[in-house]
Each structure stands twice: as structure tokens, then as C-alpha cells.
Amino acid sequence: MTDRSEQPSMTFEEFRRSFYYGSRTDLRFKFLASLPDDAAADAVARILRTVGQACDTGDWDAVQDAVIAEQDAAYGPADPVEATVADAPFAPVRQPLPELPLALITAGGVFRRGDDPLGPDGPSQQEVLGREHVKRALSGPPSLSEISVDTPPAELTARHPGYDATSAHRDPNAVFPLDVLREVAETGGVSLASTHYGFVGATAQGRLRDRVAPEWAQRLLEAKVGAALLVAT
């Protein structure tokens, strides 16, 4: 048995920072690192209070809601911000959506098992949560994985240094809702392209916008894609 008295002590600041690519890496709670000690302590207390209530009531959805509320409060601006899109390059849809072959594109790092964009010995999800893999993702070029429209969910997996992909492992539709689109297609609401795509959004955004995205857009045009649904993480 380990003698706890021999273990080095840790300040609360060190504790909350350890969730952000540290010894306790958990991207659901990395928001604690951005808060001062008192605010982080209050956030943890509120979450634990909800956990205690769920033990009595069985309402575990309330725990999820509590975590999301703390994330929103930590990451969101202090004052409401109205989005402006005056310079966005909008392209109006000139045909009914069912007449445009629709491609699903996720930034959630989804790919087919056996078709790892980093090769057959690619790192696991847990391994890419280290700081070195984050730096590598941000400095290296993004890779676009192709996923056939008839790929079953069991053949999909995900890896991403910027979010906890556990949910995507359980259900790829969390970040790659191909099943949902197939159901819509069965009703005639959309027409799906034969190939869909995944990449890791944690990459150099300037290079993605200026060089990579135009290349990918041309690739989609050559594949006769008429519209694309982009999914963030």
C-alpha cells in the first residue's frame, strides 16, 4: 500500500492545470485551467453537488448539463457578442437540396478502422492527448480521410488531440452524423454523395484556409459534390 504521506503535495492551481494536457488530462475539464482558483473551486463544487443529487435522484442528465454549463461559462465571453458575417463568402443555394449530392465533412478526426491517416502504427487517442502530439498536429498538414457512404458505424473510429474522442468512439454520429443523414436521404430530404470525409481540426488555421481548403474544395467539385455539411467538435 502506498503511503500517502510520502506523496508530494499539490496546490489547487497545480491540480486544476493538470487537466489541460497534464498528468490528469481530461479535455472535458480542461476549462478549469483557465479559471482562477476561487472560480475553479466554485465550479468543481457545483458539479459535485449535482453528482450528489444524482446519486439520490438518478438524474444523471443533470450532471452532464452542469458540466456543459461550467464549460460555457468558462469559455464564453463575459458579455453577449453578436456575430457579424458581412465578409463571409456566401454561395446561395440555387437548386433544391435533394438535387445536390451532399458530402459530410467532420473536423472530429473520424476515419475508417484499417485506414489510419497516420499509418498502421498510428498513436491511440490517449497518446495524442500529450503536448507533443498537439504541437505536431498544429504544425503538420491536415489529412483528409475518405469514408464511403455505406460505411457502418462499427467500422469508424476517431482520434483528435483537441477534444476527448471517447464519445465519438461510442457513437461516431456524435461528430459524424452519417446515420442521421442516411435516414433523411431515405425520406428524400437530401441526396448523399458516395464519399464523405474526416480530418483533424486542430491544425494551422491559416494554412487550412489559404491552401488546404481550396485544394479540398476542388477535390469535392471533381467528385461532383453539390453541397457540404461541415461538422465541428
N, C-alpha and C positions, 0 to 999 in steps of 0.2 A: 504494500500500500504506500502511495506517495505521501510524504509528509508535507502538508500544505504550508507549514511554517517555513519550509526551505525554498518555496517558490518565490520568485521576485514579485514584489508588489507592483501594481499598475494604477496609474492615475485614471480618473474618469475620462480625461481628454484622450489618453492613450487607448482606452477601451473603445470609445466611440469612433476614433480614427481607424481602429483595427478592422472595421467592416469595409473600409474603402481600399480594396486591393491590399489588405494587410493579413495578419495572422488569422482573422476571423472573416475573411472575405465573404460577404453576402450582399449582393447588389440590391436586394430589396431594402436593405437598411443602411446603404452607404450614405444616405441623406444625413445621417447622424453626424458625419464628419464635417458637414458644412455649418453646423449649428454651434453656438456657444454652449458651454457646459450646462447652464441652467435650463436653456430651452431644450437641449437634448434629453436632460433628465426628466423634464415635464413630458416630453413625447414618449419616452420609454414608460413612464408611469401611466400615461393614458392608455397605451397599448396593453400593458399588463393588467390594468383594471378591466379592460374589455375581455381579456383572456379569462380572468377570474369569473366574470359574469357568464361567459360562455360555458364554463365548467358546470354552472348551475342550470343554465337555460338550454344549452345545446345549440345556441345560435352562433355558429362559427362563421357565418357570413358577416356578422358584425365585426369580427376580428379583422377580416380582410378589408372591410370598409374603413376600419380605424387606421390600419397601416396605410391605405391609399390616401386617407385624409392627411396624415402626417407627411407623406411624400409630397402631396400637393402644396401643403403649407411651407415646406422647406424649399422646394424648387420654384414655386411660383413667385411672381413679383409682389411687392408689398401693396401696390395699388393696381387696380384693373388696367389692362392695356388693350387698346382697340387695335386690332390688326389692320394694316394697310397693305394693299396689293396692287397699287397703281402701276408698278413697273413689272408686274408678272407677265410672262409671255403666254397669255391665254390663247388657246386654239378652240374656237367654238365647234361643237359637235354638229355636223351638217347632215347626218343620217341618223335614223333610229338606232339605238344601241344594239338591238338584236341583229342588225345588219353589219355590225363592226366586230370582227374577230377580236375578242378581249383577252389580253395576257395579264396574268397576275405576277407582280414583282414585289418581293419582300426584301427588306433590309435586315431581316432577322437571322441571316446566316443559315437558312434552310438548304439542305442538299439531300440527294438520294444516297442511301446506305450503299457502300461499294463504289461510290463516285465522289470521293472526298476531294474537294478542290486543292487541299494541301497534300495530297498523295495518300497512299495506302497506310502510311505510318503517321498520319496527322495527329496532332495533340487532341486530348479529350477536352470536354467542356471545362472540367475543373482545372486542367492545366492552363488553359488560355486565360484564366482569371488572374494570372500573375502579371505584374507590371511589365515584364519584358515582352510578353506576348501582346499586351496593349500597345506598347511602343512600336512593335513590329507591324501590327495591324495598321497603325496610324501612318507609318512610313512607307509601307508596301502598297502596290497597286491592288485594287479590289478585283476579285474574280467572280464572274457571273456563271452560276450553276444552272444547267438546263434540267427541267423536270417535266416529263411527259404528262399530258392532261389526264391520263388514266392511271397515274401512279397512286397506289393505295397508301393511306396514312402510315401503315406499319413499315413501309419502305423509306420513310422520311426521317431525318434527324436534323439537329441544329447545333451550331457552335458559334459563340459570339462573346468577345471579351467585354462588351458594354452592358449586358444585362444577364440575369440568371435565366438560362435557357431550359431550366427544369420543366416549366410549364409547356414549352414547345416540345420537349421530349414526350411528355404525357399526351399532349394533343397538338400536333403541328398546326391545326386550324387556328390556334391562338395567335399565330403570326403569319400563317399561310393558309387562308380560308378557302382552299381549293374545293373541299367537300361542299361548302356553302354555295360556291359559285356553280358547282355541278347541279345542285338542287335547283338553283334559279334557272340554269340552262334547260333543265327538263320541263320547266313551265313556259319556255320561250322568252324569258325575260332578257337573256343575254345569249350571245354566241361565243363559245370559247375557242381560243387559239389552240393549236395542237401542242404547243410547248409553253411552259411557264418558267419563272426564273427566281433565283435567290442569290443574295450577296450579303456581305458583312458591311453594315452601315458605318461601323467605326473605322473610318479611313480618312485620308486627307480630303477635305471637302472641296477645296479649290480645284484640285486635280480631277476629282469626281465630276464636278460641274463643267469644267472647261474642256477636258479632254476625253475622259472615260464615258460620261453620259452621252455625248454626241455619237461616239462610236457604237454604244449600245442601242441608241435610237435608230441608227442606220441599220443595225442588225435586225431590229424588230420590223423595220419597214421592208427589208428584204424577205422576212418571213411572213409578209402580208398581214401583220398585226394592225388592226384599225384603231384600237384604244388600249390603254393600260391602266390597271388598278394598282397603285403603289401603297404598300403597307409598311409603316414604320414599326419600331419596337417600343 
